[in-house]
Amino acid sequence: MSPARRLFALLVTLAVALTGVGLAAPAAQAAGSESAFVSAINASRGSAGLSGLKVRADLVSVARAQAARMAAKKDLYHTPNLGGAVKNWKVVGENVGYGPDVTTLHRAFMNSAPHRANILDKRFTEVGVGVVVADGTIWVSEVFRRPATAAAAPAPTRTKAPATAKPKAASSRSSAAPAAKPAPPAPARPAPTPRVPEGVVCDVSPEAPLRVSAALAAHRTARLVEQAQRLVLGFQCGKRLPLTGVMDDATRRALAA
């Protein structure tokens, strides 16, 4: 290979290597930020005397997809059809935001009544956080869930351990049923009427659909998203719908009625 060709090959290799570093840095920052958000959420719950939330991969996937959509559009909005995107839920919720760092965003969530209500909701047991970093800005979605049915326990592994040996549990609260009489799965129950978040007024007026539609059609800054979420929650409460705070299928049907 001639010196000129060798130089060209070296430059191409260097460009590819530099491009890879540029892509890896935001990805690594996003992964670290996701863990930091989970730690901040569970620290706030711990300070309030609540149990921490377990991270679930399917919730992380939903949250990352929404963070990517918001970052691409540079617009703040909730996961479309959150109730359909998240599976196996009895209660579901979401916080979305953007800002310079995890600390600033978590503080903003805790200073906002609807977002703090999600973080400190006693009913939630699971969480998934998705982060995308674009141009130095963190876009985040936090998806909360209380599952409708517990995940199936893994089949026991045949070993030579004594029959009295304790099986390893997925968490300190889980317990194994006797092998001879496995407990039947708990039937799915309809979600109970949830407590209305602080600051939300149940709106039963005929003008409620117009107010909700106008708020959702407006350009949504962080403040307007919070206001729109309050209106959606108030409308859902007035119509006795699940208080998801987002435009799920039931809410769309009620608005169109």
Secondary structure, 3 states (H helix, E strand, C coil): CCHHHHHHHHHHHHHHHHHHHHHHHHHHHHHHHHHHHHHHHHHHHHHCCCCCCEECHHHHHHHHHHHHHHHHHCCCCCCCCHHHHCCCEEEEEEEEEEECCHHHHHHHHHCCHHHHHHHCCCCCCEEEEEEEEECCEEEEEEEEEEECCCCCCCCCCCCCCCCCCCCCCCCCCCCCCCCCCCCCCCCCCCCCCCCCCCCCCCCCCCCHHHHHHHHHHCCCCHHHHHHHHHHHHHHHHHCCCCCCCCCCHHHHHHHHC
